[in-house]
Amino acid sequence: MSIILASASPRRSALLRQVGIAHRIVVADIDESPLPQESPLQTVARLAQEKATAIARQYPEQWVLAADTIGILEGQLLGKPRDAAQALAMLSAMNGRMHEVATAVTIQKGAQCLSETHIARVYMRHSSAALLQAYVDGGEGADKAGAYAIQGQGAVLVEKIEGDFYTVVGLPIAAVCATLHTFGIMPFARP
């Protein structure tokens, strides 16, 4: 059985392929701006829900999987950086400190819907300003929440994590597969 992934993230698609979940991609076109007075956890949960709902309306007979990922430092949302200067500012603020990464997931088909938010703690190494600048100049974190990719070269910046590594990547795949299984969707499909 195939699902719809309501995300343009190549990492999410690759994780689904890795575990044998057949899917096609239909990107939800929503405004991802935080709302006034909304906490970071409320923002990430709302965005995952809005993405799922937007696509589920178009395809009411199919299961839709949507996710959103953010960083949180001292209660402040760390989304995707606008530019290299903001990426460097984010990495500098997290440098040598712990921040949280939250990935909200919504799985929906018609009126059936389940939403969860998963949180991991990420402890960043203390890195030199030159190392942070070199990472930013490489461009890897330009489209990532918190301006780094833990599954890529950004791993150099991370000392340790507490929680699910895949929550930080952008899709807590074991939890997602467990939920999909309750809806009759099995991983491990043959290609």
Backbone as numpy.savetxt, mean C-alpha at the origin, in Angstrom:
# Nx Ny Nz CAx CAy CAz Cx Cy Cz
-11.02 -18.65 -10.52 -11.87 -17.47 -10.52 -10.97 -16.23 -10.52
-11.30 -15.28 -11.34 -10.52 -14.06 -11.47 -11.16 -12.93 -10.66
-10.32 -12.05 -10.15 -10.80 -10.86 -9.43 -10.34 -9.63 -10.19
-10.83 -8.47 -9.76 -10.36 -7.20 -10.29 -9.50 -6.54 -9.23
-8.32 -6.13 -9.61 -7.44 -5.35 -8.74 -7.65 -3.88 -9.10
-8.19 -3.13 -8.16 -8.46 -1.70 -8.38 -7.24 -0.89 -7.97
-6.14 -1.12 -8.66 -4.88 -0.47 -8.31 -3.94 -0.48 -9.51
-3.22 0.61 -9.67 -2.21 0.69 -10.72 -0.85 0.21 -10.22
-0.77 -0.22 -8.97 0.50 -0.62 -8.37 1.03 -1.92 -8.98
2.19 -1.87 -9.62 2.76 -3.11 -10.15 3.16 -4.08 -9.05
3.47 -3.56 -7.86 3.83 -4.43 -6.74 2.65 -5.27 -6.28
1.47 -4.67 -6.20 0.29 -5.42 -5.78 -0.05 -6.51 -6.80
0.02 -6.15 -8.05 -0.26 -7.12 -9.10 0.75 -8.27 -9.06
2.02 -7.94 -8.87 3.06 -8.98 -8.80 2.84 -9.91 -7.62
2.42 -9.37 -6.48 2.16 -10.22 -5.31 0.99 -11.16 -5.57
-0.06 -10.68 -6.21 -1.19 -11.55 -6.55 -0.76 -12.65 -7.51
0.03 -12.30 -8.53 0.54 -13.32 -9.46 1.42 -14.33 -8.72
2.24 -13.83 -7.80 3.16 -14.69 -7.05 2.42 -15.81 -6.32
1.25 -15.51 -5.79 0.50 -16.52 -5.03 -0.60 -17.18 -5.86
-0.66 -16.87 -7.14 -1.60 -17.55 -8.03 -3.02 -17.05 -7.97
-3.21 -15.77 -7.70 -4.56 -15.17 -7.75 -4.72 -14.51 -9.12
-5.58 -15.10 -9.95 -5.84 -14.54 -11.27 -6.57 -13.21 -11.11
-6.14 -12.21 -11.85 -6.75 -10.89 -11.73 -6.52 -10.07 -12.99
-7.35 -9.06 -13.11 -7.11 -8.04 -14.11 -7.15 -6.70 -13.40
-6.53 -5.72 -14.00 -6.39 -4.42 -13.36 -7.39 -3.44 -13.97
-8.15 -2.78 -13.10 -9.02 -1.68 -13.49 -8.77 -0.59 -12.46
-8.15 0.48 -12.88 -7.73 1.53 -11.95 -8.90 2.43 -11.60
-9.07 2.68 -10.32 -10.11 3.58 -9.84 -9.61 5.01 -9.90
-10.38 5.87 -10.52 -10.02 7.28 -10.64 -10.74 8.06 -9.55
-10.06 8.20 -8.40 -10.66 8.93 -7.28 -9.69 10.00 -6.81
-10.21 10.98 -6.09 -9.38 12.01 -5.46 -8.78 11.39 -4.19
-7.46 11.34 -4.12 -6.80 10.69 -2.98 -6.36 11.68 -1.91
-6.89 12.89 -1.94 -6.53 13.90 -0.94 -7.16 13.57 0.40
-6.41 13.76 1.49 -7.01 13.59 2.82 -8.10 14.65 3.04
-9.10 14.28 3.81 -10.15 15.24 4.15 -9.76 16.00 5.42
-10.27 17.23 5.58 -9.97 17.98 6.79 -10.42 17.21 8.04
-9.63 17.27 9.07 -9.93 16.64 10.37 -9.93 15.11 10.31
-9.45 14.51 9.23 -9.41 13.06 9.08 -8.04 12.56 9.56
-8.03 11.52 10.38 -6.76 10.95 10.83 -6.13 10.15 9.68
-4.83 9.89 9.75 -4.21 9.08 8.70 -4.87 7.71 8.53
-5.24 7.06 9.63 -5.89 5.75 9.52 -7.27 5.86 8.89
-7.98 6.92 9.18 -9.28 7.14 8.54 -9.09 7.39 7.04
-8.05 8.13 6.69 -7.78 8.43 5.27 -7.49 7.16 4.50
-6.57 6.34 5.00 -6.17 5.15 4.25 -7.34 4.18 4.11
-8.15 4.02 5.15 -9.32 3.13 5.08 -10.35 3.66 4.09
-10.59 4.96 4.13 -11.57 5.56 3.22 -11.13 5.41 1.76
-9.86 5.64 1.49 -9.38 5.55 0.12 -9.49 4.14 -0.44
-9.16 3.14 0.36 -9.31 1.75 -0.10 -10.78 1.46 -0.39
-11.66 1.91 0.50 -13.10 1.68 0.32 -13.62 2.40 -0.92
-13.21 3.64 -1.13 -13.68 4.40 -2.29 -13.20 3.77 -3.60
-11.96 3.29 -3.62 -11.45 2.63 -4.82 -12.28 1.37 -5.13
-12.52 0.56 -4.10 -13.29 -0.67 -4.31 -14.70 -0.36 -4.77
-15.35 0.59 -4.14 -16.73 0.93 -4.48 -16.83 1.48 -5.90
-15.88 2.32 -6.29 -15.92 2.88 -7.65 -15.87 1.79 -8.71
-15.05 0.78 -8.50 -14.93 -0.30 -9.50 -16.06 -1.31 -9.34
-16.48 -1.59 -8.11 -17.57 -2.55 -7.88 -18.88 -2.06 -8.52
-19.08 -0.76 -8.60 -20.27 -0.22 -9.27 -20.26 -0.57 -10.76
-19.06 -0.56 -11.34 -18.93 -0.86 -12.77 -19.02 -2.36 -13.05
-18.61 -3.17 -12.09 -18.56 -4.63 -12.27 -19.22 -5.31 -11.06
-20.54 -5.21 -10.93 -21.22 -5.69 -9.72 -21.16 -7.21 -9.51
-20.83 -7.96 -10.53 -20.79 -9.42 -10.41 -19.39 -9.96 -10.15
-18.41 -9.09 -9.99 -17.04 -9.54 -9.79 -16.50 -9.07 -8.45
-15.58 -9.86 -7.90 -14.89 -9.46 -6.68 -13.86 -8.40 -7.04
-13.83 -7.35 -6.25 -12.89 -6.25 -6.44 -12.00 -6.16 -5.20
-10.70 -6.05 -5.43 -9.72 -5.86 -4.36 -9.09 -4.49 -4.54
-9.19 -3.66 -3.51 -8.56 -2.34 -3.54 -7.71 -2.19 -2.29
-6.65 -1.42 -2.40 -5.78 -1.18 -1.26 -5.20 0.22 -1.35
-4.80 0.73 -0.20 -4.10 2.00 -0.14 -3.08 1.90 0.98
-1.92 2.52 0.78 -0.84 2.45 1.75 -0.34 3.85 2.07
-0.10 4.11 3.35 0.46 5.38 3.79 1.51 5.12 4.86
2.37 6.11 5.06 3.26 6.12 6.21 2.69 7.08 7.25
3.03 6.85 8.50 2.58 7.72 9.58 3.78 7.99 10.49
4.13 9.27 10.64 5.21 9.67 11.53 4.66 10.69 12.50
4.70 10.33 13.78 4.17 11.21 14.84 2.76 11.70 14.52
1.92 10.81 14.05 0.52 11.13 13.77 0.29 11.85 12.45
1.36 12.14 11.71 1.22 12.84 10.44 1.31 11.86 9.27
0.44 12.04 8.30 0.38 11.17 7.12 1.57 11.44 6.20
2.21 10.36 5.77 3.28 10.43 4.78 2.77 9.71 3.53
2.36 10.46 2.57 1.89 9.87 1.32 3.00 9.81 0.30
2.63 9.82 -0.97 3.62 9.85 -2.05 4.18 11.27 -2.15
5.48 11.40 -2.29 6.05 12.75 -2.35 5.67 13.47 -3.65
5.48 14.78 -3.55 5.17 15.61 -4.73 6.36 15.73 -5.66
7.56 15.77 -5.05 8.78 15.99 -5.83 9.97 15.48 -5.03
11.17 15.64 -5.60 12.38 15.14 -4.95 12.65 15.86 -3.63
12.35 17.14 -3.57 12.58 17.89 -2.32 11.70 17.35 -1.19
10.44 17.06 -1.49 9.56 16.52 -0.46 9.99 15.09 -0.10
10.44 14.31 -1.06 10.93 12.95 -0.77 12.10 13.02 0.20
13.04 13.92 -0.04 14.19 14.06 0.84 13.75 14.53 2.23
12.80 15.43 2.29 12.30 15.91 3.59 11.66 14.77 4.37
10.87 13.92 3.69 10.25 12.78 4.37 11.30 11.82 4.91
12.25 11.46 4.05 13.29 10.51 4.47 14.14 11.08 5.60
14.41 12.37 5.54 15.19 13.01 6.61 14.42 13.00 7.93
13.12 13.23 7.86 12.30 13.21 9.08 12.24 11.82 9.70
12.24 10.78 8.86 12.17 9.40 9.36 13.54 8.85 9.73
14.59 9.49 9.31 15.96 9.01 9.48 16.28 8.68 10.95
16.66 7.43 11.20 17.01 7.00 12.55 15.84 6.86 13.50
14.63 6.86 12.97 13.42 6.82 13.81 12.46 5.73 13.36
11.46 5.50 14.18 10.40 4.54 13.85 9.21 5.31 13.28
8.62 4.73 12.24 7.34 5.22 11.74 6.45 4.01 11.49
5.20 4.25 11.26 4.28 3.17 10.95 3.88 3.22 9.49
3.60 2.05 8.95 3.04 1.96 7.60 1.70 1.24 7.73
0.67 1.86 7.19 -0.67 1.28 7.23 -1.13 0.97 5.81
-1.58 -0.26 5.61 -2.19 -0.63 4.34 -3.62 -1.06 4.63
-4.56 -0.33 4.03 -5.97 -0.68 4.14 -6.36 -1.47 2.91
-7.16 -2.51 3.13 -7.61 -3.38 2.05 -9.13 -3.48 2.11
-9.77 -3.36 0.96 -11.21 -3.59 0.86 -11.45 -4.62 -0.25
-12.24 -5.63 0.07 -12.65 -6.64 -0.90 -14.16 -6.55 -1.00
-14.67 -6.35 -2.20 -16.09 -6.06 -2.38 -16.65 -6.72 -3.62
-17.88 -7.19 -3.49 -18.67 -7.67 -4.62 -20.11 -7.29 -4.31
-20.66 -6.40 -5.12 -22.02 -5.95 -4.85 -22.13 -5.39 -3.45
-23.08 -5.92 -2.67 -23.28 -5.46 -1.30 -22.33 -6.12 -0.30
-21.67 -7.20 -0.71 -20.72 -7.87 0.18 -19.42 -7.10 0.22
-18.95 -6.80 1.42 -17.75 -5.98 1.53 -17.04 -6.27 2.84
-15.73 -6.37 2.77 -14.92 -6.53 3.97 -13.73 -5.59 3.86
-13.50 -4.81 4.90 -12.38 -3.87 4.93 -11.54 -4.11 6.17
-10.22 -4.03 6.00 -9.28 -4.20 7.11 -8.13 -3.23 6.91
-7.55 -2.82 8.02 -6.33 -2.01 7.95 -5.25 -2.73 8.74
-4.10 -2.90 8.10 -2.95 -3.58 8.69 -1.85 -2.56 8.92
-1.16 -2.69 10.07 -0.13 -1.72 10.43 1.16 -2.46 10.78
2.27 -1.93 10.28 3.60 -2.43 10.63 4.45 -1.25 11.10
5.38 -1.53 11.99 6.33 -0.50 12.44 7.64 -0.69 11.69
8.16 0.40 11.19 9.41 0.38 10.44 10.43 1.26 11.17
11.57 0.67 11.47 12.65 1.39 12.13 13.72 1.68 11.08
13.94 2.97 10.83 14.91 3.38 9.82 16.30 3.47 10.44
17.30 3.06 9.70 18.69 3.25 10.11 19.01 4.74 10.13
20.04 5.10 10.88 20.52 6.47 10.77 21.43 6.50 9.54
21.03 7.24 8.54 21.77 7.33 7.28 22.30 8.74 7.10
23.42 8.86 6.41 23.99 10.18 6.13 23.09 10.94 5.16
23.23 12.25 5.18 22.48 13.10 4.24 22.84 12.74 2.80
24.11 12.39 2.57 24.55 12.02 1.21 23.87 10.73 0.75
23.72 9.76 1.65 23.05 8.51 1.29 21.58 8.76 0.97
20.91 9.56 1.79 19.50 9.86 1.54 19.34 10.59 0.20
20.25 11.55 -0.06 20.17 12.29 -1.33 20.40 11.36 -2.52
21.35 10.43 -2.39 21.63 9.48 -3.48 20.42 8.60 -3.73
19.74 8.19 -2.67 18.53 7.36 -2.84 17.45 8.16 -3.57
17.22 9.38 -3.13 16.21 10.22 -3.78 16.57 10.45 -5.25
17.85 10.72 -5.52 18.29 10.97 -6.89 18.05 9.76 -7.79
18.08 8.54 -7.22 17.82 7.33 -8.00 16.37 7.21 -8.44
15.45 7.92 -7.76 14.06 7.97 -8.19 13.17 6.82 -7.76
13.71 5.82 -7.09 12.90 4.65 -6.75 11.69 4.98 -5.88
11.84 5.91 -4.94 10.76 6.21 -4.00 9.80 7.28 -4.45
9.94 7.75 -5.69 9.13 8.87 -6.16 7.63 8.61 -6.12
7.21 7.35 -6.33 5.77 7.05 -6.35 5.36 6.14 -5.19
6.13 6.19 -4.10 5.86 5.32 -2.95 5.48 6.15 -1.73
4.53 5.65 -0.96 4.19 6.28 0.31 5.43 6.30 1.20
5.75 7.46 1.75 6.92 7.58 2.59 8.21 7.76 1.81
8.15 7.75 0.49 9.28 8.03 -0.41 10.36 6.95 -0.44
10.01 5.70 -0.06 10.99 4.61 -0.19 10.28 3.30 -0.51
11.05 2.37 -1.08 10.53 1.04 -1.41 11.34 0.02 -0.62
10.73 -0.56 0.40 11.44 -1.51 1.26 11.86 -2.76 0.49
11.11 -3.10 -0.57 11.41 -4.29 -1.35 12.49 -4.05 -2.40
12.96 -2.83 -2.49 13.98 -2.48 -3.47 15.23 -1.94 -2.79
15.83 -0.93 -3.42 17.04 -0.34 -2.86 16.79 0.36 -1.54
15.56 0.74 -1.28 15.20 1.36 -0.01 15.44 0.47 1.19
15.63 -0.83 0.97 15.94 -1.75 2.06 17.20 -1.31 2.81
18.10 -0.64 2.12 19.34 -0.15 2.74 19.04 0.84 3.86
17.92 1.54 3.78 17.58 2.57 4.75 16.89 2.01 5.99
16.47 0.74 5.95 15.65 0.15 7.00 16.49 -0.74 7.91
16.34 -0.53 9.22 17.03 -1.36 10.20 16.23 -2.62 10.51
14.93 -2.46 10.79 14.07 -3.61 11.07 12.62 -3.19 10.96
11.76 -4.22 10.89 10.32 -3.95 10.93 9.68 -4.85 11.98
8.56 -4.39 12.50 7.71 -5.19 13.37 6.37 -5.30 12.66
6.00 -6.51 12.33 4.76 -6.71 11.60 5.02 -7.36 10.26
4.03 -7.33 9.42 4.07 -8.00 8.13 4.85 -7.17 7.11
5.92 -7.73 6.58 6.73 -7.07 5.55 5.85 -6.62 4.38
4.90 -7.45 3.98 4.07 -7.14 2.81 3.08 -6.00 3.06
2.80 -5.71 4.33 2.02 -4.52 4.64 2.81 -3.29 4.22
4.12 -3.32 4.44 4.97 -2.20 4.07 5.11 -2.11 2.55
5.16 -3.26 1.88 5.25 -3.28 0.41 3.96 -2.70 -0.20
2.81 -2.95 0.45 1.56 -2.39 -0.05 0.40 -3.35 -0.18
0.60 -4.63 0.21 -0.50 -5.59 0.19 -0.17 -6.75 1.13
-0.82 -6.80 2.30 -0.56 -7.90 3.23 -1.12 -9.20 2.66
-0.32 -9.85 1.85 -0.79 -10.91 0.95 -1.37 -12.12 1.68
-0.80 -12.53 2.80 -1.34 -13.69 3.52 -2.74 -13.39 4.04
-2.93 -12.21 4.62 -4.26 -11.83 5.13 -5.25 -11.68 3.99
-4.81 -11.10 2.87 -5.69 -10.94 1.71 -6.13 -12.30 1.18
-5.18 -13.24 1.06 -5.53 -14.58 0.56 -6.49 -15.29 1.51
-6.29 -15.12 2.82 -7.20 -15.74 3.79 -8.62 -15.20 3.62
-8.74 -13.90 3.41 -10.06 -13.29 3.21 -10.66 -13.74 1.88
-9.86 -13.72 0.81 -10.37 -14.18 -0.48 -10.84 -15.63 -0.41
-10.12 -16.44 0.34 -10.50 -17.85 0.50 -11.88 -17.99 1.14
-12.19 -17.11 2.11 -13.52 -17.17 2.73 -14.62 -16.86 1.72
-14.26 -16.15 0.65 -15.22 -15.85 -0.42 -15.13 -16.86 -1.57
-14.38 -17.94 -1.35 -14.30 -19.00 -2.35 -13.24 -18.82 -3.41
-12.35 -17.88 -3.21 -11.27 -17.63 -4.18 -9.99 -18.22 -3.63
-9.45 -19.19 -4.37 -8.26 -19.91 -3.92 -7.00 -19.36 -4.54
-5.93 -19.22 -3.72 -4.63 -18.95 -4.32 -4.09 -20.22 -4.98
-2.90 -20.14 -5.46 -2.17 -21.27 -6.05 -2.76 -21.76 -7.37
-3.41 -20.86 -8.11 -3.95 -21.23 -9.42 -2.78 -21.57 -10.36
-3.00 -22.52 -11.21 -1.98 -22.85 -12.20 -2.03 -21.83 -13.33
-0.83 -21.46 -13.85 -0.82 -20.49 -14.93 -1.47 -21.02 -16.19
